[in-house]
Amino acid sequence: MPWQRWIYYVPTPDDRATIVCLYCNKSQEVSRKALSVTCRHCSKSLKLEDIRVKGYEARRVIDTCGIVTIEKKGNAVTDRIHCGGMIVRGKVKGAIVSRGSVLVGPEAEIRGDVTAPLLAVGAGAILEGKYAIGPKAESGSAGC
């Protein structure tokens, strides 16, 4: 019979990833292929994709659970960047709140406050602002 030919695909644990909501700090499982999801706990929309800034970009807020990368010729001017991790090779002006490490290249510039569990800075980078680094810094950012 034709209906017996249908095979239903049930995702295996390899197709799932655990994320932490940027707003309520609660974890949930999502598909690895998803680009956005609604938090099950606070009902806010979450972007999961990585963001790459290659040129000048002015935004009020950059929010993603993924990695934000500012390339060498990239220049991000923003009120706030809230992300899962960050790599800076260019220039950033604005506050950064990261759930993961913030890696700053040797010719990079950050003008703004940074809150992250880990900060790695290359020699020659320009940093201007207040920095809260470590596990306590991450839990203090719950009220975004």
C-alpha positions in Angstrom: 0.0 0.0 0.0 1.3 3.5 -0.8 0.9 4.8 2.8 3.4 2.2 4.0 6.2 3.8 1.9 6.4 7.0 3.9 9.3 7.0 6.3 9.3 9.7 9.0 12.6 11.2 10.0 13.0 11.8 13.7 16.0 14.0 14.5 18.8 12.3 16.4 20.7 14.0 19.2 23.5 14.8 16.7 21.1 17.1 14.9 20.4 19.1 18.1 22.4 21.8 19.9 21.9 23.4 23.3 21.7 27.2 23.4 21.2 29.6 26.2 18.7 32.4 25.8 20.3 35.9 25.7 17.4 37.4 27.7 16.3 34.9 30.4 19.6 32.8 30.6 17.7 29.5 30.3 19.0 26.7 28.1 17.0 24.8 25.5 17.7 22.3 22.7 17.3 23.4 19.1 18.0 22.0 15.6 21.5 22.7 14.4 20.1 23.8 11.0 17.8 26.4 12.6 18.6 30.1 11.9 16.2 31.5 14.5 14.0 30.2 17.2 11.5 31.5 19.9 12.6 30.9 23.5 10.4 28.4 25.2 10.8 30.2 28.5 10.4 33.9 27.8 9.0 33.8 24.2 11.6 36.2 22.8 12.9 35.7 19.3 16.5 34.5 19.1 18.8 34.5 16.1 21.2 31.6 15.9 23.2 32.5 12.9 26.8 33.8 12.9 27.2 37.5 11.8 30.2 38.7 9.8 30.9 42.5 9.4 33.1 43.2 6.4 32.6 47.0 6.0 31.0 49.9 7.8 27.8 48.9 9.6 25.8 51.1 11.9 23.0 49.3 13.9 21.3 50.0 17.2 21.6 46.4 18.4 23.3 43.2 17.2 21.7 40.2 18.9 22.6 36.6 18.1 23.4 33.4 19.9 26.1 32.8 17.3 29.6 34.3 16.7 30.0 37.9 15.6 33.1 38.5 13.5 34.4 42.0 12.7 36.8 41.6 9.8 40.0 43.8 9.3 38.1 46.3 7.2 35.0 46.0 9.3 33.7 48.8 11.4 30.7 48.2 13.6 29.0 51.2 15.3 26.3 50.1 17.7 24.6 50.7 21.0 25.0 47.1 22.1 26.3 43.7 20.8 24.9 40.7 22.6 26.3 37.5 21.2 27.5 33.9 21.9 31.1 34.8 21.1 33.1 37.5 19.3 36.1 37.8 17.1 37.4 41.4 16.5 40.0 42.1 13.8 38.6 45.6 12.8 36.9 48.4 14.8 33.9 48.2 17.2 32.2 51.2 18.9 29.6 50.1 21.5 29.0 47.8 24.5 29.7 44.1 24.1 28.0 41.4 26.1 29.2 37.9 25.2 28.3 34.5 26.5 31.6 33.1 25.1 35.1 34.3 24.6 36.0 37.7 23.0 39.1 37.4 20.8 40.8 40.7 19.8 43.3 40.8 17.0 46.6 42.8 17.1 45.3 45.7 15.0 41.8 45.8 16.4 40.0 48.6 18.2 37.2 48.3 20.8 35.7 51.5 22.2 33.1 50.5 24.7 32.4 48.3 27.7 33.0 44.5 27.4 31.4 41.8 29.5 32.6 38.2 28.8 33.8 35.1 30.5 37.1 35.3 28.6 39.0 38.1 26.8 42.1 37.4 24.7 43.9 40.5 23.3 46.7 40.6 20.7 49.6 42.9 21.1 48.9 46.4 19.7 45.1 46.3 20.0 43.4 49.5 21.3 40.9 49.0 24.1 38.9 51.8 25.7 36.1 51.1 28.2 35.2 49.1 31.3 35.8 45.4 31.3 34.1 42.7 33.4 35.8 39.4 32.6 35.2 36.0 34.2 32.4 33.7 35.2 30.8 36.2 37.6 30.7 38.8 34.8 28.6 36.4 32.6 25.9 35.9 35.3 25.7 39.7 35.9 24.4 40.3 32.4 21.0 38.7 33.0 19.0 41.9 32.7 19.8 42.7 29.1 
